[in-house]
Amino acid sequence: MFHIYEGFHLVETYHNLRHNRKYHPSNTTLRICKIALVVLVTLLLWNMPGEWFGINNLTVIQQRIIAIFAFATLMWIFEVVSSWATSVAIIVLMLLFCTDSGILPMVNEEEVGTLLSYKGVMATFADPVIMLFIGGFVLAIAATKTGLDAQLAKVLLKPFGTRSEMVLLGFLLITGLFSMFVSNTATAAMMLTFLTPVFHQLPPEGKGRVALAMSIPVAANLGGMGTPIGTPPNTIALKYLNDPEGLNLGLGFGQWMMFMFPLVLVLLFISWRILLKMFPFTQKRIELKIDGGMKKGFHANVVIVTFFVTVALWLFDRFTGINSYTVAMIPFAVFALTGVITKRDLEQINWSVIWMVAGGFALGYGLNASGLAANAVESIPFGEFSPLLILILGGLICYLLSNFISNSATAALLMPILSIVCGAMGDKLDPIGGTPTVLIGVAIAASSAMILPISTPPNALAYATTYVKQNDMAKMGIIMGVLSMIMGFALVYAMGVLHLI
């Protein structure tokens, strides 16, 4: 999807390296072992006696959903295939074996229990959250196509001057701002391209290059926390928080930014000081030369106006009454009708992320629509769990998994489970601010995971510059990861206790 972005060559190299690492011939034996384990566990859970699960009134359909959930978990953790491919498999397995459009001998409702609706499973791909993703992608593609992103970068970086420390701060803040609205991969690629001539100006014996290269992934990862569309875990959390059949909190785009945007700013300033301490500049001044800029003409004007109107509508959704999902479709319609976006451009939408998220939503739908969630709530004493333990455990599991697998996959696995657990705990969560504290806390933990080059695409892109060593990335990743989780959890706790979310 990224060939229209600045720095596409970096993204292409990253994806090729990642693909070769996962599917190299030398890994064939290990891959076969992983597949065998996934199949074994899935079949075991599929066929074992229902009473062994310890869940009252467990039906065959519910047992199959447990098996499919385990299949998804192992496939995502082991990365046997791409994450989006696993999501497609989840949806197909549910359609064939758990719905009213499944294989006839396998879906006799009298024998297997209440069936899922095939329309309900398929509708997960058209969930309003998916529309929010598509709107965000279209907005980003239009901004890049007309050069709005490069022009904004030039204009916004100019006030930071030429002092090395201020240039570093500029790249941190602008990268963080961009990643709130544009894919963090595209943002990182573009900003690293702008840094390429800067690297050549800095002396090789100094650590300024490391500081600048590290600033991009740190800012891109942290910046994604600032808006609901900044990173998939945020949007997934928003789905469960706003689900009309669930929590139905009505948490808006502007409300999210009201407390998360200041957090991101504080974290970016902290990371600036830490980077300067760990990797001090020996050269005091840097001359920035950024090529590219805004194209002239009707299309460019349409994109500028639509971009800022869309952001304004997102920020003030509480006053306009138009929710963020509907707002996301406005730029799509405007760009389609004016010819800014063509059918070729639609191919640039990151459909793999959308399929990835849709698979997670299908799991959540299966848990609830089959009655499995209700049965689990009745059978497992969630009400006796410690609220603080749930918060800490959920955040730590998400943080650890997100360092090794896609944070989207991690959120897709954890959010449905945690929403069930939190729903069952009821008022017991009030001391820590309620369910939003847990779910938003998990989203924060997902964005805080940045220890390894493989943890996030921006990490990998920065590592590919060869200026950043793995141990430097690990040190910075651990420091900022721990700080962002502590401060993020404290913030959502305070917001929850004060009933501001």
Disulfide bonds with the S-S distance in Angstrom:
none
